[in-house]
């Protein structure tokens, strides 16, 4: 009986959390502008959260490498995180840089 109650409580908590997050996102999306652009507003909102999460998780992983004194792995991770972060956080600037490099090579 005890495990059934725990699973029931977990299910209720997860459902409440999902509803709360959904309502928070929907409210922010509607407040951000025109009602017919809800999808764009939600996309911008989630994109901002994703960028913050990416930087935070990358910092935690880098801290793990630093505390374990794995400096070579830290250097490789930082280079990879910077490269992926460039593509994720600034895709237009990266595309412009690649176009400029290609024009320089082919000119």
C-alpha positions as CSV (number, residue, x, y, z in Angstrom):
1,X,0.0,0.0,0.0
2,X,2.8,2.4,0.8
3,X,4.5,2.2,-2.6
4,X,1.1,2.8,-4.3
5,X,0.6,6.0,-2.4
6,X,4.2,7.1,-3.2
7,X,3.6,6.5,-7.0
8,X,0.3,8.2,-6.8
9,X,1.9,11.3,-5.1
10,X,4.6,11.3,-7.7
11,X,2.1,11.2,-10.5
12,X,0.1,14.1,-9.0
13,X,3.3,16.1,-8.5
14,X,4.5,15.6,-12.1
15,X,1.1,16.4,-13.5
16,X,0.9,19.6,-11.5
17,X,4.4,20.6,-12.5
18,X,3.6,20.0,-16.2
19,X,0.4,22.0,-16.0
20,X,2.2,24.8,-14.2
21,X,5.0,25.0,-16.7
22,X,2.5,24.9,-19.6
23,X,0.4,27.7,-18.2
24,X,3.6,29.8,-17.5
25,X,4.8,29.4,-21.0
26,X,1.4,30.1,-22.5
27,X,0.9,33.2,-20.4
28,X,4.3,34.6,-21.3
29,X,3.6,33.8,-25.0
30,X,0.3,35.6,-25.0
31,X,1.7,38.6,-23.1
32,X,4.6,38.9,-25.5
33,X,2.5,40.3,-28.3
34,X,-0.1,39.5,-30.9
35,X,-2.3,36.5,-30.2
36,X,-1.9,35.0,-33.7
37,X,1.9,34.8,-33.2
38,X,1.8,32.5,-30.2
39,X,4.0,29.9,-31.8
40,X,6.7,32.5,-32.6
41,X,6.5,33.9,-29.1
42,X,6.8,30.5,-27.5
43,X,9.7,29.7,-29.8
44,X,11.5,32.9,-28.7
45,X,10.8,32.2,-25.0
46,X,12.0,28.6,-25.2
47,X,15.0,29.6,-27.3
48,X,16.1,32.1,-24.6
49,X,15.7,29.4,-21.9
50,X,17.7,26.9,-24.0
51,X,20.5,29.4,-24.4
52,X,20.7,29.9,-20.7
53,X,20.5,26.2,-20.0
54,X,23.3,25.5,-22.5
55,X,25.7,28.0,-20.9
56,X,24.8,26.8,-17.4
57,X,25.3,23.1,-18.2
58,X,28.5,23.9,-20.1
59,X,29.8,25.8,-17.1
60,X,29.0,22.9,-14.7
61,X,30.7,20.4,-16.9
62,X,33.8,22.6,-17.3
63,X,33.8,23.0,-13.5
64,X,33.8,19.2,-13.2
65,X,36.8,18.9,-15.5
66,X,38.6,21.7,-13.6
67,X,38.0,20.2,-10.1
68,X,39.2,16.8,-11.3
69,X,42.3,18.4,-12.7
70,X,41.7,17.0,-16.2
71,X,43.1,20.1,-18.0
72,X,43.5,18.5,-21.4
73,X,39.9,17.3,-21.4
74,X,38.8,20.7,-20.1
75,X,40.6,22.4,-23.1
76,X,39.0,20.1,-25.6
77,X,35.6,20.5,-24.0
78,X,35.9,24.3,-24.0
79,X,36.8,24.4,-27.7
80,X,33.9,22.0,-28.5
81,X,31.5,24.0,-26.3
82,X,32.6,27.3,-28.0
83,X,32.1,25.8,-31.5
84,X,28.7,24.3,-30.8
85,X,27.7,27.4,-28.8
86,X,28.6,29.6,-31.8
87,X,26.3,27.6,-34.0
88,X,23.5,27.5,-31.5
89,X,23.6,31.0,-30.0
90,X,24.6,33.0,-33.1
91,X,23.7,31.0,-36.3
92,X,23.5,34.1,-38.6
93,X,26.9,35.4,-37.6
94,X,28.5,32.0,-38.1
95,X,26.8,31.7,-41.5
96,X,28.2,35.1,-42.5
97,X,31.7,34.1,-41.4
98,X,31.6,30.9,-43.3
99,X,30.4,32.8,-46.4
100,X,33.2,35.3,-46.0
101,X,35.8,32.5,-45.7
102,X,34.4,30.7,-48.8
103,X,34.5,34.0,-50.8
104,X,38.1,34.5,-49.8
105,X,39.1,31.0,-50.8
106,X,37.3,31.0,-54.1
107,X,38.2,34.6,-55.1
